[in-house]
Amino acid sequence: MAREAIEAAGMTSKDYTVSSSNEIQTVVQAMAGKVDAIYAPTDNTIAAGMSTVAMVANKNNLPVICGEAGMVESGGLATYGIDYYQLGYMTGQQAVKILTEGASPADMPIEYLPAEKCELTVNQETADTLGIDVSALK
């Protein structure tokens, strides 16, 4: 979906992957000079190594758009992501249906958090480091 949105906006994308946290610094350094920004989707390896991603990206003036707020708090620039509290609330509503109404999980539809429940999270310190004015986003 991210690739489709990028291409719809008239931009191109490049894929970079890591198979372990040991590769993060090298891969992010390899992006320098080849990309204008990094999109880091929610991924356990990248999330755990986000401080390394941010350190290398910020040194190379590469903004990192993240898949979730915790990654922004670890140095990414911004995300427009799900509200985990709301997601947990929805999950609790499903549990109530199962436990008190006898609903079958196999028969329940997959539910998604609607876009209007997503939250913008911006790391002002990272924005300042990169010289990006994010005041219009707030």
C-alpha positions as CSV (number, residue, x, y, z in Angstrom):
1,M,0.0,0.0,0.0
2,A,2.9,2.4,0.8
3,R,4.5,1.7,-2.6
4,E,1.2,2.4,-4.4
5,A,0.7,5.7,-2.5
6,I,4.3,6.7,-3.2
7,E,3.9,6.0,-6.9
8,A,0.4,7.7,-7.0
9,A,2.2,10.8,-5.7
10,G,4.6,10.7,-8.6
11,M,7.6,9.5,-6.6
12,T,9.6,6.3,-6.9
13,S,10.4,3.8,-4.1
14,K,13.4,1.6,-3.4
15,D,13.3,-1.4,-1.1
16,Y,16.0,-2.0,1.5
17,T,15.8,-5.0,3.8
18,V,17.6,-6.2,6.9
19,S,17.6,-9.7,8.2
20,S,19.0,-8.9,11.6
21,S,19.7,-5.9,13.8
22,N,23.4,-6.2,13.0
23,E,22.6,-5.0,9.4
24,I,20.6,-1.8,10.3
25,Q,23.5,0.7,10.4
26,T,25.0,-0.6,7.2
27,V,21.7,-0.6,5.3
28,V,20.7,2.9,6.4
29,Q,24.2,4.2,5.5
30,A,23.7,2.6,2.0
31,M,20.5,4.7,1.6
32,A,22.4,8.0,2.0
33,G,22.6,9.8,-1.3
34,K,20.2,7.4,-2.9
35,V,16.9,8.3,-1.3
36,D,15.2,11.5,-0.1
37,A,13.4,9.9,2.9
38,I,12.9,6.5,4.6
39,Y,9.6,4.8,5.4
40,A,10.0,2.3,8.2
41,P,6.8,0.2,8.6
42,T,6.0,-1.4,11.8
43,D,8.6,-4.2,12.0
44,N,10.0,-5.7,15.2
45,T,13.7,-5.7,14.0
46,I,13.5,-2.1,12.8
47,A,11.5,-0.9,15.9
48,A,14.0,-2.4,18.2
49,G,16.9,-0.8,16.3
50,M,15.1,2.5,15.7
51,S,17.6,4.5,17.6
52,T,20.3,3.3,15.2
53,V,18.1,4.0,12.2
54,A,17.5,7.5,13.5
55,M,21.1,8.2,14.4
56,V,22.4,7.3,10.9
57,A,19.4,8.8,9.1
58,N,19.6,12.1,11.0
59,K,23.4,12.4,10.3
60,N,22.6,12.0,6.6
61,N,19.6,14.4,6.7
62,L,17.1,11.7,5.9
63,P,13.7,12.0,7.5
64,V,12.2,8.7,8.7
65,I,8.5,8.3,8.5
66,C,7.5,5.5,10.8
67,G,4.8,2.9,11.1
68,E,3.9,3.7,14.7
69,A,4.4,6.2,17.5
70,G,7.0,4.3,19.5
71,M,9.4,4.4,16.6
72,V,8.9,8.2,16.4
73,E,9.7,8.5,20.1
74,S,12.9,6.6,19.3
75,G,14.1,9.2,16.8
76,G,11.9,8.9,13.7
77,L,10.3,12.1,12.3
78,A,6.6,11.3,12.2
79,T,3.8,8.9,11.8
80,Y,0.1,8.9,11.2
81,G,-0.6,5.7,12.8
82,I,-3.0,3.6,14.8
83,D,-4.0,4.5,18.4
84,Y,-3.1,1.3,20.3
85,Y,-5.5,2.3,23.1
86,Q,-8.4,2.4,20.5
87,L,-7.2,-0.9,19.0
88,G,-7.2,-2.5,22.4
89,Y,-10.6,-1.2,23.1
90,M,-11.9,-2.7,19.8
91,T,-10.3,-6.0,20.8
92,G,-12.0,-5.9,24.2
93,Q,-15.4,-5.4,22.5
94,Q,-14.7,-8.5,20.4
95,A,-13.8,-10.4,23.6
96,V,-17.1,-9.4,25.2
97,K,-19.0,-10.7,22.2
98,I,-17.1,-14.0,22.4
99,L,-17.4,-14.4,26.2
100,T,-20.9,-13.1,26.9
101,E,-22.7,-13.5,23.6
102,G,-21.2,-16.8,22.4
103,A,-19.8,-15.3,19.2
104,S,-17.4,-17.5,17.3
105,P,-14.1,-15.9,16.5
106,A,-14.0,-17.8,13.2
107,D,-17.3,-16.1,12.1
108,M,-16.4,-12.6,13.3
109,P,-15.4,-10.1,10.6
110,I,-11.9,-8.7,10.6
111,E,-12.1,-5.2,12.0
112,Y,-9.9,-2.2,11.3
113,L,-9.3,1.0,13.1
114,P,-10.8,3.7,10.8
115,A,-8.5,6.4,9.5
116,E,-10.2,9.1,11.6
117,K,-9.0,7.2,14.7
118,C,-5.3,7.4,13.6
119,E,-3.1,9.9,15.3
120,L,-0.3,12.2,14.1
121,T,2.8,11.9,16.1
122,V,5.8,14.2,15.4
123,N,9.2,14.2,17.0
124,Q,10.0,17.9,17.3
125,E,13.6,17.3,18.2
126,T,14.2,15.2,15.1
127,A,12.4,17.9,13.0
128,D,14.7,20.5,14.4
129,T,17.8,18.4,13.7
130,L,16.7,17.9,10.1
131,G,15.6,21.6,9.7
132,I,12.0,20.6,8.9
133,D,9.2,23.0,9.8
134,V,6.4,20.8,11.1
135,S,4.2,23.6,12.5
136,A,1.6,23.2,9.8
137,L,1.1,19.6,10.8
138,K,0.1,20.4,14.4
